[in-house]
């Protein structure tokens, strides 16, 4: 347990050190685009799950989703339909955002210069980490969301 706490403390210390390298205003724009892409991917995935749900339960309407008086038995699957998609959508959104900014040559040069001397912060390393999260997060989240959509029999 002590070793785990030491490793976690070391990680946060290194993360703060890596964060100091970010000097350009492009980083703010990258973050904004990342969160925007995350929300767009999440919404698209939720609509896909909802489409599946209404093929199973055609009487259900999206306007009736999460209304007042929602019972516990309906809350759990509806919660899972929405929030199990978040981790994979976040990774996919930031992957898309990184790719978009990498395609702009001057911005890529700025980010490459900021990453020099900070191991694990290059475009390739960042994309590899996000891809690993995406590869695990998206399929698991989709399976959970589709299962929850199937078992959500009532919107009350």
C-alpha positions as CSV (number, residue, x, y, z in Angstrom):
1,X,0.0,0.0,0.0
2,X,2.8,2.4,0.9
3,X,4.5,1.7,-2.5
4,X,1.2,2.5,-4.3
5,X,1.0,5.8,-2.5
6,X,4.6,6.6,-3.3
7,X,4.1,5.8,-7.0
8,X,0.9,7.9,-7.1
9,X,2.7,10.8,-5.5
10,X,5.6,10.5,-7.9
11,X,3.1,10.4,-10.9
12,X,1.4,13.6,-9.8
13,X,4.8,15.3,-9.2
14,X,5.9,14.4,-12.7
15,X,2.5,15.5,-14.1
16,X,2.9,18.9,-12.6
17,X,6.5,19.1,-14.0
18,X,5.2,18.1,-17.5
19,X,2.3,20.7,-17.3
20,X,4.8,23.5,-16.8
21,X,6.0,23.0,-20.3
22,X,2.7,24.2,-21.9
23,X,3.3,27.8,-22.7
24,X,1.4,28.5,-25.9
25,X,-2.2,29.6,-26.3
26,X,-2.7,26.7,-28.6
27,X,-2.9,24.4,-25.6
28,X,-6.1,26.2,-24.4
29,X,-7.6,25.8,-27.9
30,X,-6.6,22.1,-28.0
31,X,-8.3,21.6,-24.6
32,X,-11.5,23.3,-25.8
33,X,-11.5,21.3,-29.0
34,X,-10.8,18.1,-27.0
35,X,-13.8,18.7,-24.7
36,X,-16.0,19.7,-27.6
37,X,-15.0,16.6,-29.5
38,X,-15.6,14.5,-26.4
39,X,-19.1,15.8,-26.1
40,X,-19.8,15.3,-29.8
41,X,-18.6,11.7,-29.7
42,X,-20.5,11.0,-26.5
43,X,-23.7,12.4,-27.9
44,X,-23.4,10.4,-31.2
45,X,-22.8,7.2,-29.2
46,X,-25.7,7.9,-26.9
47,X,-28.0,8.5,-30.0
48,X,-26.8,5.2,-31.4
49,X,-27.7,3.4,-28.1
50,X,-31.0,5.3,-28.0
51,X,-31.7,4.1,-31.6
52,X,-31.2,0.6,-30.5
53,X,-33.4,1.2,-27.4
54,X,-36.4,2.4,-29.5
55,X,-36.1,-0.5,-31.9
56,X,-36.6,-2.8,-28.9
57,X,-39.2,-0.5,-27.2
58,X,-40.8,1.6,-30.0
59,X,-43.2,3.4,-27.6
60,X,-40.4,5.1,-25.8
61,X,-39.6,8.7,-26.7
62,X,-36.4,10.6,-25.9
63,X,-38.4,13.5,-24.4
64,X,-39.7,11.1,-21.7
65,X,-36.1,10.1,-20.8
66,X,-35.2,11.1,-17.2
67,X,-38.4,12.8,-16.3
68,X,-39.6,13.6,-12.8
69,X,-40.8,10.5,-10.9
70,X,-38.1,8.2,-12.3
71,X,-37.9,5.0,-10.2
72,X,-34.7,3.3,-9.0
73,X,-35.3,0.3,-11.3
74,X,-35.4,2.6,-14.3
75,X,-32.7,5.0,-13.1
76,X,-29.9,2.4,-13.0
77,X,-30.1,1.3,-16.6
78,X,-30.8,4.8,-17.9
79,X,-27.7,6.0,-15.9
80,X,-25.6,3.3,-17.4
81,X,-26.9,4.1,-20.9
82,X,-25.6,7.6,-20.5
83,X,-22.4,7.4,-18.4
84,X,-20.9,4.1,-19.4
85,X,-20.0,5.8,-22.8
86,X,-18.1,8.7,-21.2
87,X,-14.5,7.2,-20.8
88,X,-14.4,5.8,-24.3
89,X,-15.9,9.0,-25.8
90,X,-13.5,11.1,-23.9
91,X,-10.5,9.2,-25.2
92,X,-11.9,9.2,-28.8
93,X,-12.7,13.0,-28.6
94,X,-9.2,13.8,-27.5
95,X,-7.7,11.5,-30.1
96,X,-9.7,13.4,-32.8
97,X,-8.6,16.8,-31.3
98,X,-5.0,15.8,-31.3
99,X,-5.1,14.6,-34.9
100,X,-6.8,17.8,-36.0
101,X,-4.1,20.0,-34.4
102,X,-1.3,17.7,-35.6
103,X,-2.5,18.3,-39.2
104,X,-1.7,22.0,-38.8
105,X,2.0,22.2,-39.3
106,X,2.9,25.4,-37.3
107,X,0.9,24.1,-34.3
108,X,2.6,20.7,-34.6
109,X,6.0,22.4,-34.5
110,X,5.0,24.4,-31.3
111,X,3.7,21.2,-29.6
112,X,6.8,19.2,-30.6
113,X,9.1,22.0,-29.2
114,X,7.1,22.0,-26.0
115,X,7.5,18.2,-25.7
116,X,11.2,18.1,-26.1
117,X,13.0,17.2,-22.9
118,X,9.8,15.8,-21.3
119,X,9.6,12.1,-21.8
120,X,6.2,10.6,-22.4
121,X,4.7,13.9,-23.8
122,X,5.3,13.5,-27.5
123,X,2.4,13.3,-29.9
124,X,3.1,9.6,-30.4
125,X,3.1,8.8,-26.7
126,X,0.0,10.8,-26.0
127,X,-1.8,9.1,-28.9
128,X,-0.7,5.7,-27.8
129,X,-2.1,6.3,-24.3
130,X,-5.4,7.7,-25.6
131,X,-5.7,4.8,-28.0
132,X,-5.2,2.2,-25.2
133,X,-8.0,3.9,-23.2
134,X,-10.2,4.1,-26.3
135,X,-9.6,0.4,-27.2
136,X,-10.8,-0.7,-23.8
137,X,-13.2,2.1,-22.9
138,X,-15.3,2.2,-26.1
139,X,-16.2,-1.5,-26.4
140,X,-16.8,-2.0,-22.7
141,X,-18.9,1.2,-22.5
142,X,-20.9,0.2,-25.6
143,X,-21.6,-3.3,-24.3
144,X,-22.8,-1.9,-21.0
145,X,-24.9,0.9,-22.6
146,X,-26.5,-1.5,-25.1
147,X,-27.3,-4.0,-22.3
148,X,-28.8,-1.2,-20.2
149,X,-30.8,0.0,-23.2
150,X,-32.2,-3.5,-23.6
151,X,-33.1,-3.9,-19.9
152,X,-34.7,-0.4,-19.6
153,X,-38.3,-1.5,-20.0
154,X,-39.9,1.5,-18.4
155,X,-39.0,5.2,-18.5
156,X,-40.9,5.7,-15.1
